[in-house]
Amino acid sequence: MTATSPIKLRQNILAAKAEIESVRQLLLANEKERHLALGYECVRTATQLQDLLEKQAVPSEYRVAVVGRFKAGKSSFVNELLGRKLAGEETNPETAAVTTFRYGSDVRARVNFLSREQWLGLKLLHADNPKDLEAHRITNWLRFPTRKPDGGADKPEIFDDARLAALEREYLGDGGKFVELGVSDLNDRKAVIAFRKELKQFTTGSRPHHCLVERIEITVPSPLLEQGILLIDTPGLGDTERFRVALTEQIVKDVDAVLFLTKSGPAFDQSEKDFLLSLLRRGSVKQLVFVVTQVDQTYEQHVNAAKSDDEEPEPIQMRIDRERRRLRAELDSTLMALGQGSEDSPALERYREQLGEIELVFTSAINHRKANGGEEVHFPLHPADPGGMLDMQEKLMQILSSESRLAHVARALRSGAASEIEQMLRVIEARRAAVQSVKDKEVAEQKLGEFRRLFGEAGDAFSRTVSEDAELLKRSIDGGVKLAEARIDAIVMSADKVLGDFESDDAGRHWRTRRSGTWGYMHGLQTKVANAIFPRVAGLLGEQQAEFSNFVEKFDAHLAGLADRSARISEQVDVGAEIRVDVAARLRDFLTRSLEALQGLIEAEEAKIIQLLEDFVTDDVSERISSARGAVSGVWGSGTTIGQTREVKAFYAQVRAILATALEGHLRAKHREHGEILIGRAGELPDKALSEVKAELERIGKDITAAAEAASSGQKVAFEGLASNLASALEKASEKIAILFGSEPEVVSEAARAPTVPNVTPTRTPPDVPSAIAAPVVLASVPPPMAEPAPVMVAGPPSASEWEQIQAAASLVFQQFRLQPEESNWGWGKIFGAKYLRGATHALLIDPYLDLPHQRRNLQEVVQWLCDTGPVKSIRIITGHRDALETAEGDQHLRLIAEQLAGQGVDLNWERDRNEHDRFLMLDNGIVFKLGKGLDIYRATQGLGVNNPIYRRIKSRTTIDVMGPRKDDLVGRG
């Protein structure tokens, strides 16, 4: 399924907001409606929709940052993205200032400078502390008089103190100045070159001008930018000037996508690893496209080396595949050092899974430029895409349409509007039913009162039971504090190793640099510590989340019991004949909404703690470190180096103690707060559940009153007409919103209305699906029940040819699921519905990717579901080959599953086919599930999602078709 283009997504969001506003106005128009007695409900829903619209503001643009170390080819890459050569491509650092590109009808640049006030403030900061990160602009500025002349031998330009003072007068002003540059005719090559040359003096690190620049904004008539994209070109990660690196790190905290460039061939350097870990820790790695640049150069080197050795060079795709495997290994190893002996921890595995989802794209800007210019391309990466830039742009569009701020707005609008409209429709339907069925108001109210009394007793017992579970949860979390303290001590010790690296660096410095103050500032210390410990901190929080998950499972069971009790009470007081009391449905709906909210809360709280790990050094701690630093510069005379070294070691001994205490206190506080939040939410659940019932009973009372008024005034016909019109308008609006966000139903032929298996409602709810959502979302309507197919006489598992017949016969789509990124409530029981498994005894699963830990988990859950529900008695698996280690681990896990199932009388066997690319689940009852992206559909799991698939979020867009044969094409085996 192709992704919605960014500009189309924005248009759809605006159209959906307009549609929601029209629904809101429709509801407000019925505020004083008396026939339906729904005025209050209309106002309530309209208010909720207004709140939804206000909270989901539409960002003005998509922010995309281009990040990479020095010499990664960022400027060439940006030029090819824009389709214009605007950024300098020389060997000096040519992106010394943050440059943003947005769409415009012509090329214009606005260079914004720091204000005079900002510049003077930086100078004062530099005078007080020349090593402060913010003061590095001044440090760099003051170096220029001692540097070699710029401009080449013919026109050397010396930036002495007088020249620097002149630049300050020219470009600094009160409130800030700016300079505008432009090109009137893009076909005038000389004018374009002159524009680029003039702009370069403000972007290159070889001239002092960039120190004065705050930001540069350029408009470009580029098709990419026309999608509403703001492209941000950042200084290199390996830049020697820390203030420029800090600019890059700050920018990527608030972008919709990151294009992370690394040069083909070389391994990661530490700056790249640190950057990746920061993205991973902040939860934004899913917005990353990993772009490998200059592939043509490394391949040309391979060709030349092969020729010199009289060997045949490998095809370029083979070399790309080789490098892809190397980079995947590098990505995986980025986390290995953080395991600290716990490489198999669930938290570390979750982060490893996220790294495995990073898109890798191989590019060559020069190939792309040559192909566009009609020149010969010697080493094309792909025949139709010689530079790989089209592939890269497609990956970027997918991320923007699924992971951007606008994509999150789209999801919130879709789900929020659907929920409110659905709730309003339920209210209307209940009122219509009451008007038609209630004959005697007094009798109905009497029965409702009796139901209320009996349910109150059941509710009290429910509250006591859940409260006891909540108290048990509190004791468990409180009891885990001692164990957590030991784990925190271990985390602090691992953080101390990071500080040791700073000490080693400073201990090796020359005495002159120590005396001048070039030591002991530990730039980036907190970020490095946070990046080193965050998986272990996540594991620490995960232990509390596991306790909470156990509580939720028990709460689920108690709530189901309460729902069953409400149904029995309804029968006992015989309310069915007069009024519809469906407390059970209200409770199930409450459970779904509450647990989804709790899962979101768990994710958000963990993310907040992990992201704020780099804030453990308080201002007070910083001041104490600064006061401890001054002693070294006072060491003079003979033995200076030895004396300074002694002071450095003493300094770090003190600093290590200070930081260890600060980090330990920070972790203990956050761990305690996280546990208290979980305990608090657990304590709130019973009261919230019962308040839902109270609201439902109040609504039923209003239904009875409305029914009596309609009967006494003879308004039943008018009531029905108004109810039908309002419901119809709401349903149409809901359908329009769904279509705008890609949820339009499939068109199904009339022939497909006859299923090959009976549409039988499951006798029990699948274990991973709340009852409220047990029925799958029907996109291609499943037809009504029909006569069962002729029984199949099974002598054993189908042969390969028989499976082929079953697949060929499954030509009709009964149902289609369209899974969208970040959606939840997609458990296996919802996808592989029990009604489709009925009568199946054998299954064939084809999926080439089943060997990574999370893929093996998915496989085990699906296999168990098939065996419990079908019940399937034999399962054949065809999967692909991975590297030797993953294949061996995958085979070992399959053997374990086979042993477990053998104890249940189920046979599981498998084979590996290197050329298998299909993804299907086939059953011998004729049903075939066409699995768009196989079983690997979930994002990395945490919180409640660890044990229950319905709380996991979908990774990316995928479609699953439920297919079967026409009645006349049923395949029989005897």
Helices and strands as residue ranges (DSSP letters): H 6-29, H 39-55, E 62-68, H 74-82, E 99-103, E 107-113, H 116-128, G 133-135, H 136-143, G 144-146, H 161-171, E 178-183, H 189-203, H 209-212, E 213-220, G 225-227, E 229-233, H 242-251, G 252-254, E 257-263, H 270-281, G 285-287, E 288-293, H 295-308, H 316-336, H 346-356, E 359-362, H 365-372, H 389-402, H 405-437, H 441-479, H 481-507, H 511-515, H 525-573, H 583-611, G 612-615, H 619-629, G 632-634, H 640-713, H 716-740, G 750-753, G 771-773, H 800-809, E 812-819, H 828-831, H 834-837, E 842-846, H 853-869, E 874-879, H 884-902, E 907-912, E 920-923, E 928-931, G 943-946, G 949-951, E 958-964, G 967-969
